[in-house]
Amino acid sequence: MFILDAYAQSTNTSTSSTFESLQQFLPLILIFVVFYFLLIRPQQKKTKAHRELISQLRRGDRVLIQSGIIGQINKVINDTEVLVEIADDVRVRVVRSAISEVLAKTESVSDSNKESKIKDEISDDNIVETSKIKKKKLSVFSRISDKK
């Protein structure tokens, strides 16, 4: 009387069951994708940049160690260690991975040679330009004095 007849589900359950199972896992898949782009990928980029920074350390670079000490690299000992001078005649051996950032980078010899050549060229051009300007001023002043 009050009980209705229960109807059986359709017999074609193979396509609907795969869709339903996919629909159940879709939120989990979306959460993983969001975590990948918001957490995992930026951390991988940061790690890669830090590895690159550590590989380019040279003598004379001012560095910040993870402990908060600021020093200058005095000697690169090997691939994993550097000697950092933190005060006058106070040197500490530090593992490269303990260096958190480079505060001031020293110039390589080739870079400083290029910059000095550019500065020489600029100063030579300025000398030539200055002499041309002086000649023009002299010619203008000579014309003015000739008119008087």
C-alpha positions as CSV (number, residue, x, y, z in Angstrom):
1,M,0.0,0.0,0.0
2,F,2.4,2.6,1.1
3,I,5.4,0.7,-0.2
4,L,6.2,1.6,-3.8
5,D,7.7,-0.9,-6.2
6,A,11.5,-0.6,-6.4
7,Y,12.7,-0.5,-9.9
8,A,16.0,-2.1,-10.8
9,Q,18.8,0.1,-12.2
10,S,19.4,-0.1,-15.9
11,T,21.4,-3.0,-17.2
12,N,23.9,-0.8,-19.0
13,T,26.1,0.0,-16.0
14,S,29.5,-0.1,-17.6
15,T,29.5,3.4,-19.0
16,S,27.7,5.0,-16.2
17,S,29.9,3.4,-13.5
18,T,33.1,4.6,-15.1
19,F,31.7,8.1,-15.3
20,E,30.6,8.0,-11.7
21,S,33.9,6.8,-10.5
22,L,35.7,9.5,-12.5
23,Q,33.3,12.0,-11.1
24,Q,34.2,10.9,-7.6
25,F,38.0,11.3,-8.1
26,L,37.7,14.6,-10.0
27,P,37.9,16.8,-6.9
28,L,41.0,15.0,-5.7
29,I,42.6,15.4,-9.1
30,L,41.8,19.1,-9.1
31,I,43.2,19.6,-5.6
32,F,46.5,17.9,-6.7
33,V,46.7,20.1,-9.8
34,V,46.2,23.2,-7.6
35,F,48.8,22.1,-5.1
36,Y,51.3,21.4,-7.9
37,F,51.0,24.9,-9.4
38,L,50.8,26.7,-6.1
39,L,53.2,24.8,-4.0
40,I,55.4,22.2,-5.7
41,R,56.4,24.1,-8.9
42,P,57.4,27.4,-7.2
43,Q,59.5,25.4,-4.7
44,Q,61.3,23.6,-7.5
45,K,62.1,26.9,-9.2
46,K,63.4,28.3,-6.0
47,T,65.6,25.3,-5.4
48,K,66.9,25.5,-8.9
49,A,67.8,29.2,-8.5
50,H,69.5,28.5,-5.2
51,R,71.5,25.7,-6.7
52,E,72.6,28.0,-9.5
53,L,73.5,30.7,-7.0
54,I,75.6,28.4,-5.0
55,S,77.5,27.1,-8.1
56,Q,78.5,30.6,-9.1
57,L,80.1,31.6,-5.8
58,R,83.5,33.2,-6.1
59,R,86.2,34.7,-3.9
60,G,85.2,38.2,-2.8
61,D,81.4,37.7,-2.8
62,R,79.6,39.1,0.2
63,V,77.2,36.4,1.4
64,L,74.5,35.9,4.0
65,I,74.7,32.6,5.8
66,Q,71.5,30.9,7.0
67,S,72.5,31.7,10.6
68,G,72.3,35.4,9.9
69,I,76.0,36.0,9.7
70,I,77.2,38.3,6.9
71,G,80.7,37.6,5.5
72,Q,82.9,37.7,2.5
73,I,84.1,34.5,0.7
74,N,87.9,34.3,1.3
75,K,88.5,31.0,-0.5
76,V,86.6,28.4,-2.3
77,I,87.9,25.1,-0.8
78,N,86.0,22.6,-2.9
79,D,82.6,21.9,-4.5
80,T,80.9,21.7,-1.1
81,E,82.8,24.1,1.2
82,V,84.0,27.8,1.2
83,L,86.0,29.8,3.6
84,V,84.1,32.9,4.8
85,E,85.7,35.8,6.6
86,I,83.1,37.2,9.1
87,A,85.5,39.7,10.8
88,D,89.1,40.7,10.6
89,D,91.2,37.6,10.8
90,V,88.1,35.5,11.7
91,R,87.5,32.8,9.0
92,V,84.9,30.1,9.1
93,R,84.5,27.0,6.9
94,V,80.9,26.9,5.6
95,V,79.1,24.3,3.6
96,R,77.9,26.0,0.3
97,S,74.3,25.0,0.9
98,A,74.3,27.0,4.1
99,I,74.6,30.2,2.1
100,S,71.2,31.7,1.7
101,E,71.9,34.6,-0.6
102,V,74.7,36.7,-2.2
103,L,74.6,40.3,-1.1
104,A,77.3,41.7,-3.3
105,K,78.9,39.9,-6.3
106,T,82.4,40.5,-7.4
107,E,83.1,41.2,-11.1
108,S,84.9,38.7,-13.1
109,V,88.1,39.7,-14.8
110,S,86.5,39.6,-18.3
111,D,83.6,41.7,-17.2
112,S,85.8,44.4,-15.6
113,N,87.9,44.5,-18.8
114,K,84.8,45.0,-20.9
115,E,83.6,47.8,-18.6
116,S,87.0,49.5,-18.6
117,K,87.1,49.4,-22.4
118,I,83.6,50.9,-22.6
119,K,84.5,53.6,-20.2
120,D,87.6,54.4,-22.2
121,E,85.6,54.6,-25.4
122,I,83.0,56.9,-23.7
123,S,85.7,59.2,-22.3
124,D,87.4,59.3,-25.8
125,D,84.1,60.2,-27.4
126,N,83.5,62.8,-24.7
127,I,86.9,64.4,-25.3
128,V,86.2,64.6,-29.0
129,E,82.7,66.1,-28.4
130,T,84.0,68.5,-25.9
131,S,86.7,69.7,-28.3
132,K,84.1,70.2,-31.0
133,I,81.9,72.2,-28.6
134,K,84.8,74.4,-27.6
135,K,85.7,75.1,-31.2
136,K,82.1,76.1,-31.9
137,K,82.0,78.4,-28.9
138,L,85.3,80.0,-29.9
139,S,84.0,80.6,-33.4
140,V,80.8,82.1,-32.1
141,F,82.7,84.3,-29.7
142,S,85.1,85.4,-32.4
143,R,82.2,86.4,-34.6
144,I,80.6,88.4,-31.8
145,S,83.9,90.1,-31.1
146,D,84.4,90.8,-34.8
147,K,81.1,92.6,-35.1
148,K,82.0,95.0,-32.3
